[in-house]
């Protein structure tokens, strides 16, 4: 039997964005126990709502808790439709409810060279856009927090988008550096023996699972070359998972298209056409691209947009209904998160203790 642990994290607003929902499509359903060439593989999955990551950009204190609980409720609701978390099979918890995340981040920050963080593309882009005076230190160091999130649970598989791959590579670099500096030689083995711990390296080096939706990213409704994002100030640029049907129809009606006759896929000169077809296809996973192209190739945008809008409305309707039920049951939701945090803390504290022993800290008596 082979045991594998997967790690999933989402910012508190990710699932609220339709692109984020599609990024999660069937991840949970595909990650459970399976057989590979006769070997039973038992998977353990941890899902974390990363509220500590969220505050790297300003958050309204009056809204952060509700955004956190809403994200958890949405993933649990979507789990019934194979697009989110099934709490009977996976653990879901809030990042700040497990204190080891912040503590390990400090330990790893003291091991990570500054220039490793300064070369992170997202930091360069976001700090340039926001301006140096308004950017907090957390934006620079949050990739270390991301590494701590992963390494605490000895996760060997981490689903990431292409824009996050550099951060996962940083986590792998940190693993190698930490294990090389602190997890070798006789003194290390003596410290481990004294603490009652095994003397193998503290951290597991994680592998990337590159996540794409139908082979493509979900792009903005106002710019087919930019990713659909909750952080975009223009609400019309995205479909929010909790948008009412009339709002969805209006956003699709007004979304950017072009004046070219016919609708086609993968024409680099028509990014909006490709994006809208990708979304339409994601709503109908049982249909092939060829079938969809045959259906829409001769349609005008005025004819296609209502089809797309109704497909999205139909896809989101059961999730929205279940979300309302889960979010209304405060006792159930908080119970799921409490159970998840307790299970995560058991794993995280073991890793944190091993890291402290490796670095030579005095362990509480």
Backbone torsions as a table, in degrees:
resi	resn	phi	psi	omega
1	UNK	NA	134.5	178.4
2	UNK	-110.7	130.6	179.0
3	UNK	-105.7	127.5	177.9
4	UNK	-126.7	145.5	177.5
5	UNK	-122.2	127.4	177.3
6	UNK	-105.8	149.1	-178.4
7	UNK	-123.7	127.6	176.8
8	UNK	-125.1	132.9	171.5
9	UNK	-134.7	147.4	177.0
10	UNK	-136.4	137.9	173.2
11	UNK	-61.2	158.1	-172.6
12	UNK	-61.1	-18.3	-178.7
13	UNK	-108.6	-1.7	-170.6
14	UNK	-58.4	-49.5	-176.1
15	UNK	-67.2	-22.3	179.4
16	UNK	-67.6	-19.0	178.7
17	UNK	-93.9	131.6	-177.1
18	UNK	-57.4	-36.7	177.0
19	UNK	-62.2	-39.6	177.6
20	UNK	-64.4	-38.1	177.7
21	UNK	-62.5	-44.8	-179.9
22	UNK	-68.3	-31.6	175.2
23	UNK	-60.7	-31.0	-177.9
24	UNK	-87.3	-1.9	-172.8
25	UNK	-50.8	113.2	172.6
26	UNK	65.3	12.0	177.5
27	UNK	-60.3	-47.9	-176.9
28	UNK	-65.4	-40.3	-178.3
29	UNK	-66.9	-27.7	-177.2
30	UNK	-88.9	-3.0	-169.7
31	UNK	-108.1	9.5	-178.4
32	UNK	-88.5	-174.7	-172.4
33	UNK	-54.2	141.6	-175.8
34	UNK	-151.4	174.1	176.6
35	UNK	-122.6	137.7	-179.7
36	UNK	-130.8	107.3	-179.9
37	UNK	52.8	45.1	175.3
38	UNK	83.6	-4.2	-179.9
39	UNK	-98.9	126.1	178.6
40	UNK	-75.1	127.3	180.0
41	UNK	-112.7	118.3	179.7
42	UNK	-102.3	116.8	-177.8
43	UNK	-100.3	140.5	173.8
44	UNK	-121.8	129.5	-172.9
45	UNK	-123.4	134.2	179.5
46	UNK	-120.7	128.3	179.4
47	UNK	-117.3	130.2	-173.8
48	UNK	-127.1	129.1	172.4
49	UNK	-88.4	109.3	-166.0
50	UNK	-90.5	79.0	179.8
51	UNK	-71.0	-26.1	175.7
52	UNK	-67.6	-37.0	174.7
53	UNK	-63.9	-37.5	-174.0
54	UNK	-59.9	-33.7	-174.5
55	UNK	-80.3	4.6	171.4
56	UNK	-67.4	-16.2	168.2
57	UNK	-120.5	151.3	-174.2
58	UNK	-56.2	134.8	177.2
59	UNK	-123.5	144.9	175.4
60	UNK	-76.8	117.6	-179.2
61	UNK	-57.4	-25.6	179.5
62	UNK	-77.5	-11.1	-175.6
63	UNK	-118.1	-16.5	-172.4
64	UNK	-61.8	-45.2	-178.6
65	UNK	-62.1	-45.0	-179.5
66	UNK	-65.5	-38.7	177.6
67	UNK	-62.0	-38.4	179.4
68	UNK	-65.2	-50.0	-179.0
69	UNK	-66.9	-35.7	179.2
70	UNK	-64.8	-40.8	178.3
71	UNK	-62.8	-44.6	178.7
72	UNK	-62.0	-43.4	-179.3
73	UNK	-63.9	-38.7	179.8
74	UNK	-65.3	-42.3	179.7
75	UNK	-67.1	-38.4	177.2
76	UNK	-65.6	-42.7	178.5
77	UNK	-62.3	-43.9	-179.2
78	UNK	-68.3	-21.6	-179.7
79	UNK	-59.6	-29.1	179.2
80	UNK	-70.5	-13.4	-178.1
81	UNK	-117.8	24.6	176.6
82	UNK	61.5	27.6	176.4
83	UNK	-126.8	17.6	-178.6
84	UNK	-160.9	-147.3	-171.6
85	UNK	-99.2	132.9	168.0
86	UNK	-102.6	106.0	-175.3
87	UNK	-64.9	-10.9	175.0
88	UNK	-77.6	-20.2	-177.3
89	UNK	-112.7	-24.1	-176.9
90	UNK	-133.4	161.3	176.8
91	UNK	-102.9	134.6	176.9
92	UNK	-124.9	136.9	-177.7
93	UNK	-152.4	169.1	178.5
94	UNK	-96.7	132.4	-173.8
95	UNK	-53.4	-47.4	-175.8
96	UNK	-70.7	-9.4	178.0
97	UNK	-81.4	-8.0	176.9
98	UNK	-119.2	101.6	-170.5
99	UNK	-64.3	-20.3	-179.1
100	UNK	-60.9	-24.8	179.3
101	UNK	-60.8	-48.9	-179.0
102	UNK	-69.9	-37.8	-176.8
103	UNK	-69.1	-44.4	178.8
104	UNK	-67.2	-33.3	177.1
105	UNK	-56.7	-41.4	178.9
106	UNK	-64.8	-44.0	-179.8
107	UNK	-61.2	-44.4	-178.7
108	UNK	-70.9	-31.6	178.4
109	UNK	-62.6	-32.2	179.8
110	UNK	-78.1	-7.8	179.0
111	UNK	-104.4	-22.5	-172.5
112	UNK	-88.0	123.1	177.8
113	UNK	-63.6	142.6	-178.5
114	UNK	-57.3	-40.3	-175.5
115	UNK	-67.7	-21.6	174.6
116	UNK	-64.1	-38.3	-178.2
117	UNK	-79.1	-36.5	-177.8
118	UNK	-66.4	-21.9	-179.2
119	UNK	-90.5	1.2	178.5
120	UNK	-65.8	125.4	-174.2
121	UNK	-62.3	-43.0	-178.0
122	UNK	-63.2	-37.1	177.8
123	UNK	-63.9	-44.9	179.7
124	UNK	-59.0	-45.9	-176.8
125	UNK	-67.2	-47.5	-176.0
126	UNK	-71.2	-38.0	-179.9
127	UNK	-69.6	-35.1	177.7
128	UNK	-66.8	-39.8	-178.5
129	UNK	-70.1	-41.5	-175.4
130	UNK	-83.2	-27.7	-176.3
131	UNK	96.5	138.8	-172.8
132	UNK	-58.3	-37.1	-175.0
133	UNK	-71.4	-22.8	-176.4
134	UNK	-102.2	0.6	-178.5
135	UNK	-95.4	127.7	178.5
136	UNK	-82.3	160.3	178.0
137	UNK	-59.8	-29.6	-179.2
138	UNK	-58.3	-31.2	178.8
139	UNK	-66.6	-34.0	177.4
140	UNK	-72.5	-41.3	-171.3
141	UNK	-95.8	-2.9	-175.7
142	UNK	-64.0	-25.1	173.0
143	UNK	-62.0	-26.7	175.8
144	UNK	-71.4	-38.8	174.0
145	UNK	-62.1	-40.4	177.3
146	UNK	-61.9	-40.7	177.0
147	UNK	-63.4	-43.1	178.7
148	UNK	-61.3	-40.6	177.9
149	UNK	-53.3	-45.4	-175.8
150	UNK	-74.9	-47.4	-170.9
151	UNK	-71.2	-28.2	178.7
152	UNK	-56.8	-31.8	-172.4
153	UNK	-106.2	10.8	178.4
154	UNK	52.2	36.2	-178.4
155	UNK	-68.5	133.2	177.4
156	UNK	-103.4	-6.3	178.2
157	UNK	-135.4	127.4	-178.5
158	UNK	-133.9	113.7	177.6
159	UNK	-74.7	126.1	179.9
160	UNK	-138.6	151.1	170.0
161	UNK	-79.8	167.0	179.9
162	UNK	-57.7	-32.8	-177.7
163	UNK	-74.1	-10.9	178.3
164	UNK	-106.7	-2.1	-175.0
165	UNK	-61.9	-36.9	179.8
166	UNK	-61.0	-35.9	179.0
167	UNK	-69.0	-36.2	177.2
168	UNK	-68.4	-37.2	176.6
169	UNK	-63.3	-35.4	175.3
170	UNK	-62.1	-43.1	178.7
171	UNK	-59.5	-41.1	178.4
172	UNK	-64.6	-40.1	177.4
173	UNK	-63.4	-40.8	179.5
174	UNK	-63.9	-40.5	177.7
175	UNK	-58.0	-49.3	-177.3
176	UNK	-62.5	-43.4	-177.9
177	UNK	-65.8	-46.2	-178.6
178	UNK	-64.2	-49.8	-178.2
179	UNK	-62.9	-33.9	180.0
180	UNK	-72.1	-37.7	-176.4
181	UNK	-79.7	-33.7	-168.3
182	UNK	-120.7	-10.7	-170.1
183	UNK	-116.1	37.4	-179.4
184	UNK	-134.2	154.4	169.7
185	UNK	87.7	169.9	-178.0
186	UNK	-61.6	-44.3	179.9
187	UNK	-58.3	-39.0	178.1
188	UNK	-62.8	-44.5	179.9
189	UNK	-62.7	-36.4	178.4
190	UNK	-66.9	-42.0	178.8
191	UNK	-63.2	-40.9	178.7
192	UNK	-64.2	-43.5	-179.5
193	UNK	-62.7	-42.6	178.6
194	UNK	-61.4	-37.0	-178.8
195	UNK	-86.4	-4.2	-178.8
196	UNK	73.7	33.5	-177.8
197	UNK	-117.3	152.1	173.4
198	UNK	-67.5	155.0	-173.6
199	UNK	-101.7	19.8	174.4
200	UNK	-80.6	165.3	-177.1
201	UNK	-53.0	146.5	-172.7
202	UNK	-65.3	-44.6	-169.2
203	UNK	-110.3	147.2	172.8
204	UNK	-90.0	137.1	178.8
205	UNK	-83.5	115.5	-174.0
206	UNK	-79.4	151.5	175.5
207	UNK	-106.0	148.5	-179.3
208	UNK	-84.7	138.2	166.4
209	UNK	-113.5	102.5	-176.5
210	UNK	-73.5	121.6	-174.9
211	UNK	-99.5	125.1	173.2
212	UNK	-134.5	156.5	178.8
213	UNK	-103.2	113.4	179.8
214	UNK	55.1	28.8	179.2
215	UNK	83.4	7.1	-178.0
216	UNK	-151.8	156.1	176.5
217	UNK	-78.9	155.2	175.1
218	UNK	-88.9	123.5	-172.5
219	UNK	-104.0	168.2	-178.5
220	UNK	-62.1	147.7	176.5
221	UNK	-76.8	-13.5	179.9
222	UNK	-106.7	-7.8	180.0
223	UNK	-157.6	104.8	-175.7
224	UNK	-68.2	-2.0	178.7
225	UNK	-103.8	-3.1	-179.8
226	UNK	-115.2	143.9	-178.2
227	UNK	-68.0	140.3	173.1
228	UNK	-64.0	127.7	-172.9
229	UNK	-145.8	140.4	176.0
230	UNK	-67.9	-24.8	-178.2
231	UNK	-77.7	-10.1	176.7
232	UNK	-65.8	126.3	-178.0
233	UNK	-64.0	-19.5	-179.1
234	UNK	-88.8	108.8	-179.0
235	UNK	-62.8	-28.0	-179.6
236	UNK	-68.4	-10.5	-177.6
237	UNK	-78.6	-10.6	-173.6
238	UNK	-142.7	162.1	167.4
239	UNK	-100.3	121.3	173.6
240	UNK	-87.1	140.0	-174.2
241	UNK	-58.6	-30.2	-178.8
242	UNK	-96.8	10.0	175.5
243	UNK	-60.4	133.1	174.6
244	UNK	-64.4	156.9	-178.5
245	UNK	-52.7	-40.3	-177.6
246	UNK	-67.4	-31.8	177.7
247	UNK	-70.7	-41.7	178.1
248	UNK	-60.6	-46.5	-179.5
249	UNK	-61.0	-39.9	-179.3
250	UNK	-68.5	-40.2	179.4
251	UNK	-64.8	-41.7	178.4
252	UNK	-68.0	-39.1	178.9
253	UNK	-59.6	-37.5	-175.1
254	UNK	-95.5	-4.0	-174.9
255	UNK	-64.9	154.9	-175.4
256	UNK	-69.0	133.3	173.1
257	UNK	-134.8	-154.0	179.4
258	UNK	-139.7	178.7	-176.3
259	UNK	-98.0	6.4	-177.7
260	UNK	-75.6	139.3	-179.9
261	UNK	-75.4	137.3	179.4
262	UNK	86.5	161.4	-179.2
263	UNK	-122.1	130.4	-176.2
264	UNK	-141.5	160.6	-179.9
265	UNK	-98.6	151.2	165.4
266	UNK	60.9	26.9	170.7
267	UNK	-91.6	112.9	-176.2
268	UNK	-59.6	-19.7	178.0
269	UNK	-83.2	-6.1	-177.3
270	UNK	-132.1	65.0	-176.5
271	UNK	-62.1	-33.7	-179.8
272	UNK	-67.6	-37.0	178.1
273	UNK	-63.6	-45.0	178.6
274	UNK	-61.4	-43.8	-178.3
275	UNK	-62.6	-47.0	-178.5
276	UNK	-66.8	-35.2	175.6
277	UNK	-68.4	-36.9	177.0
278	UNK	-61.5	-42.7	178.5
279	UNK	-65.0	-43.9	179.8
280	UNK	-60.6	-41.8	179.3
281	UNK	-66.1	-38.1	179.9
282	UNK	-64.4	-25.2	177.3
283	UNK	-76.7	-13.8	-175.4
284	UNK	-134.5	68.6	-173.3
285	UNK	-63.0	-17.1	-179.7
286	UNK	-83.5	-4.8	-177.5
287	UNK	-104.8	147.6	179.0
288	UNK	-85.5	161.2	175.8
289	UNK	-59.7	-38.7	-178.8
290	UNK	-61.3	-40.9	179.3
291	UNK	-65.0	-41.5	-178.6
292	UNK	-68.6	-42.7	177.8
293	UNK	-59.9	-42.2	179.6
294	UNK	-61.9	-36.2	-179.6
295	UNK	-70.2	-40.2	-167.5
296	UNK	-107.9	-8.8	-169.5
297	UNK	-57.3	-31.6	-177.0
298	UNK	-102.3	5.5	-178.6
299	UNK	-80.8	151.2	170.1
300	UNK	-85.1	166.7	177.1
301	UNK	-62.1	-35.2	178.9
302	UNK	-63.9	-27.4	177.0
303	UNK	-87.1	-33.9	-176.1
304	UNK	-78.4	-39.1	-174.3
305	UNK	-58.1	-42.5	176.4
306	UNK	-61.6	-35.9	177.1
307	UNK	-62.5	-44.7	180.0
308	UNK	-64.5	-45.0	-178.7
309	UNK	-60.2	-44.7	-179.0
310	UNK	-68.3	-32.5	177.2
311	UNK	-65.5	-41.0	178.9
312	UNK	-67.5	-45.2	179.3
313	UNK	-58.0	-45.0	-179.4
314	UNK	-65.1	-36.6	-179.4
315	UNK	-68.4	-38.4	-175.0
316	UNK	-86.7	-21.7	-173.8
317	UNK	-55.0	-51.2	-179.5
318	UNK	-66.9	-32.0	178.6
319	UNK	-68.2	-42.6	178.5
320	UNK	-62.9	-39.7	179.4
321	UNK	-64.8	-45.5	179.6
322	UNK	-67.9	-37.0	177.4
323	UNK	-57.5	-45.0	-179.1
324	UNK	-59.5	-38.2	179.0
325	UNK	-67.4	-46.6	-178.0
326	UNK	-65.9	-44.9	-177.4
327	UNK	-67.8	-29.5	179.4
328	UNK	-73.0	-23.6	-179.0
329	UNK	-95.2	79.5	-175.3
330	UNK	-59.1	-39.7	-178.0
331	UNK	-63.8	-43.0	179.4
332	UNK	-65.1	-47.0	-176.6
333	UNK	-62.1	-48.2	-179.2
334	UNK	-68.2	-29.5	175.8
335	UNK	-65.8	-42.0	177.2
336	UNK	-62.3	-44.7	-178.9
337	UNK	-68.1	-36.9	178.5
338	UNK	-66.0	-44.9	177.9
339	UNK	-61.9	-41.6	178.7
340	UNK	-64.4	-42.1	-179.9
341	UNK	-65.1	-38.8	179.4
342	UNK	-65.9	-42.2	178.7
343	UNK	-66.6	-41.6	179.5
344	UNK	-65.9	-39.3	-177.6
345	UNK	-63.0	-35.5	178.5
346	UNK	-60.0	-42.9	179.5
347	UNK	-72.0	-46.0	-174.5
348	UNK	-63.7	-39.7	-178.1
349	UNK	-67.5	-33.1	176.4
350	UNK	-62.8	-45.6	-179.9
351	UNK	-66.9	-41.7	-179.9
352	UNK	-61.7	-41.9	178.2
353	UNK	-62.2	-43.2	179.7
354	UNK	-62.6	-39.4	178.5
355	UNK	-64.8	-40.8	179.4
356	UNK	-66.1	-42.4	177.4
357	UNK	-60.9	-43.7	180.0
358	UNK	-60.2	-37.4	-177.6
359	UNK	-84.9	-7.2	175.1
360	UNK	94.5	12.4	179.3
361	UNK	-67.5	153.4	171.1
362	UNK	-77.3	123.5	-178.2
363	UNK	-86.3	137.7	179.8
364	UNK	-51.9	137.9	-176.5
365	UNK	-77.1	NA	NA
